[in-house]
């Protein structure tokens, strides 16, 4: 039988690159840069072998993270992939929940997209400080339970948690809205000066020091208790 393709042998064959290959390599390069930035932040923050939750220390870490991510070209998918990378721990050998959440917050706040959704319910690890300083015009949706200081320093954005939070939810928030579909821990709203916190479930404890803003539990205003005295 004659091979019908025999005549094609004399034509040189040049392997063509599939466009998808270029896209995958580009995405991998971006993720490498994002991971490198995160590891650099962690190295800076563990020099003292502890990570203190102090406003000046948190802001310093956030400012450093923001400078790093402003040089990167990424999208929402890359942010979510970093969450899974940190959770799996293959390229990221250790996790410090505070800096991890701060770095993720910097990525979200600097992202081009105004609405960001992170599916965290499949993760084994819990992140703190997600939604830190979320600015006006941004909506961040967190699906799954999260850690402490969620929405800390909220700066006008809309933060939606489809799950429960740890302690100090909305700490120091200035403007914006924090919605929590399930429960929240102790010291909710500590040092907040504005904005609103809405909790559909149980609040284990409201902070003693609240400078402003409002807190609602299951639709009922609980802070401030005497609304007429503040209006």
C-alpha positions in Angstrom: 0.0 0.0 0.0 1.3 3.4 -0.9 1.7 5.8 2.0 -0.5 8.8 1.0 1.6 11.1 3.2 5.0 10.1 1.7 5.2 13.3 -0.4 5.0 15.5 2.7 8.3 14.2 4.0 10.3 16.5 1.7 8.7 19.6 3.3 10.5 20.8 6.4 8.4 20.6 9.5 8.7 23.4 12.0 7.2 22.7 15.4 4.7 25.5 16.3 4.3 26.8 19.8 0.8 26.5 21.1 -0.4 29.9 22.4 -1.7 28.1 25.5 1.9 27.2 26.4 3.0 30.8 26.3 0.0 31.8 28.5 0.9 29.0 31.1 4.5 30.1 31.2 3.6 33.7 31.7 1.2 32.8 34.5 3.9 30.7 36.1 6.4 33.7 35.9 3.8 35.9 37.6 3.2 33.4 40.4 6.9 33.0 40.9 7.2 36.8 41.3 4.2 36.9 43.7 5.6 34.0 45.8 9.1 35.7 45.9 7.5 38.9 47.1 5.7 37.1 49.9 8.8 35.2 51.0 10.8 38.4 51.1 8.1 40.0 53.4 8.2 37.0 55.7 12.0 37.0 55.9 11.8 40.7 57.0 9.1 40.0 59.6 10.7 37.0 61.3 14.0 38.6 62.1 12.9 39.0 65.7 11.4 35.5 65.6 8.0 36.9 66.6 5.3 38.8 64.9 3.7 41.4 67.1 0.3 42.7 66.4 1.0 46.4 66.8 -0.5 49.0 64.6 2.9 50.5 63.6 4.3 47.0 62.8 1.2 45.9 60.8 1.3 49.1 58.8 5.0 48.8 58.1 4.5 45.2 56.8 1.5 46.4 54.7 3.5 49.3 53.2 6.4 47.0 52.3 4.0 44.5 50.8 2.2 47.2 48.8 5.5 48.4 47.3 6.2 44.9 46.2 2.9 44.1 44.6 2.7 47.5 42.8 5.5 46.3 40.5 3.6 43.1 39.5 1.1 42.4 36.7 -1.4 40.0 38.2 -5.2 39.4 38.4 -7.7 37.9 40.8 -7.0 34.3 39.8 -3.3 34.8 40.8 -4.4 36.0 44.3 -6.6 33.0 44.8 -3.8 30.7 43.5 -1.4 32.2 46.1 -3.9 31.2 48.8 -3.7 27.6 47.6 0.1 27.8 47.3 0.4 29.0 50.9 -2.0 26.3 52.0 -0.2 23.4 50.2 3.2 24.6 51.4 5.2 23.2 48.4 6.9 26.4 47.2 6.2 28.2 50.5 7.8 26.2 53.3 6.3 28.1 56.3 3.3 30.2 57.1 3.0 33.2 59.5 -0.7 34.0 59.3 -0.3 37.7 60.0 2.1 38.6 57.2 0.3 36.2 54.8 -3.0 38.0 55.3 -1.3 41.4 55.0 0.3 40.4 51.8 -2.9 39.0 50.4 -4.7 42.3 51.4 -2.1 44.3 49.6 -2.7 42.2 46.5 -6.4 42.7 46.7 -6.2 46.4 47.4 -3.8 47.0 44.5 -5.7 44.7 42.0 -7.3 46.2 38.9 -10.6 44.5 39.7 -13.1 46.3 41.9 -14.8 43.0 43.0 -12.7 40.2 44.2 -13.9 36.7 45.4 -11.6 34.3 47.3 -12.8 30.8 47.8 -11.2 29.8 51.1 -13.5 27.1 52.4 -11.3 24.3 51.0 -8.1 25.5 52.7 -6.7 23.9 55.8 -5.0 27.1 57.0 -6.6 30.2 58.3 -5.5 33.7 57.4 -5.6 36.7 59.6 -5.9 40.4 58.5 -7.7 39.7 55.3 -9.5 42.9 54.1 -6.9 45.1 55.9 -7.4 48.7 54.8 -9.8 47.7 52.0 -10.3 51.0 50.2 -13.5 52.7 48.9 -14.8 51.2 45.7 -13.5 47.7 46.4 -15.7 44.7 47.3 -13.9 41.7 48.8 -15.9 38.4 49.2 -14.3 35.7 51.4 -16.0 32.3 51.2 -15.2 30.2 54.2 -14.0 30.7 57.8 -11.2 33.2 58.4 -9.0 34.3 61.3 -8.4 37.3 63.5 -8.4 41.0 62.6 -10.5 40.5 59.5 -11.4 43.9 58.1 -9.0 45.7 60.3 -8.4 49.3 59.3 -11.2 49.0 56.7 -11.0 52.2 54.7 -14.3 52.5 52.8 -14.6 49.2 51.1 -17.2 46.5 51.4 -16.0 43.2 53.0 -18.3 40.2 52.9 -17.4 37.1 54.9 -19.5 34.0 54.1 -18.4 32.2 57.2 -17.1 32.9 60.7 -14.3 35.2 61.8 -12.0 35.1 64.8 -11.3 37.9 67.3 -11.0 41.6 66.6 -13.1 41.6 63.5 -13.3 45.2 62.2 -10.6 46.4 64.5 -9.7 50.0 63.9 -12.0 50.2 60.8 -12.6 53.8 59.7 -15.2 53.6 56.9 -17.0 51.0 55.0 -19.1 47.9 55.7 -18.2 44.5 57.1 -20.8 41.7 56.7 -20.3 38.4 58.5 -22.8 35.6 57.7 -22.0 33.4 60.7 -20.2 34.1 64.0 -17.4 36.4 65.2 -15.1 36.2 68.2 -14.0 38.5 71.1 -13.3 42.2 70.9 -15.4 42.7 67.8 -15.0 46.3 66.5 -12.2 47.2 68.8 -11.1 50.8 68.3 -13.3 51.2 65.3 -14.1 54.9 64.5 -16.6 54.5 61.7 -18.4 52.2 59.3 -20.7 49.4 60.1 -20.3 45.7 61.1 -23.2 43.3 60.5 -23.1 39.9 62.0 -25.9 37.4 61.2 -24.8 34.9 63.8 -23.3 35.1 67.3 -20.9 37.8 68.6 -18.8 36.3 71.4 -17.8 39.7 72.7 -17.9 43.3 71.7 -14.7 45.4 72.4 -14.8 47.7 75.4 -13.3 50.6 73.4 -15.2 51.6 70.3 -14.8 55.2 69.1 -17.5 55.3 66.5 -19.4 53.4 63.9 -22.2 50.9 64.4 -22.5 47.2 65.1 -25.5 45.1 64.2 -26.3 41.6 65.4 -29.0 39.7 63.5 -30.3 43.0 62.2 -30.5 44.6 65.7 -28.3 47.6 66.5 -26.2 46.8 69.6 -23.5 49.5 69.3 -24.1 52.3 70.1 -27.0 51.3 72.4 -28.3 54.8 72.8 -28.5 56.0 69.2 -30.2 59.3 70.1 -27.3 60.4 72.2 -25.0 60.1 69.2 -27.2 61.7 66.5 
